[in-house]
Amino acid sequence: IMAKSFCGLIKTAFIHFFAYGVILFIVTHFVMMIQTISMRLKINLIIISSIAGFIDIVSNFLIKYEMTFVYSKLLAFITFELTLFLMLFLILKSLYTTRHP
């Protein structure tokens, strides 16, 4: 497998920064509207998912020069996905369990 050039990494990172940003923007706004969970949990989920997404994207540059960063990419990707799924679960749970007037 041929390694990507630095220009290819920048193109990939640019697209992923935009996509991750839009996803996090939408999901975190819905999470902030949930009234049944604490503000501390909301903030922790948002911070963890944002940092994990950033590390997931940036680790591509580090992997190009040192393969041991593969583990950090895997951990960041799994953390990002798990926090997104947890936030989506909380949103759906709030929609189905909260009484609406």
Secondary structure, 3 states (H helix, E strand, C coil): CCCCCHHHHHHHHHHHHHHHHHHHHHHHHHHHCCCCCCHHHHHHHHHHHHHHHHHHHHHHHHHHHCHHHHHHHHHHHHHHHHHHHHHHHHHHHHHHHCCCC
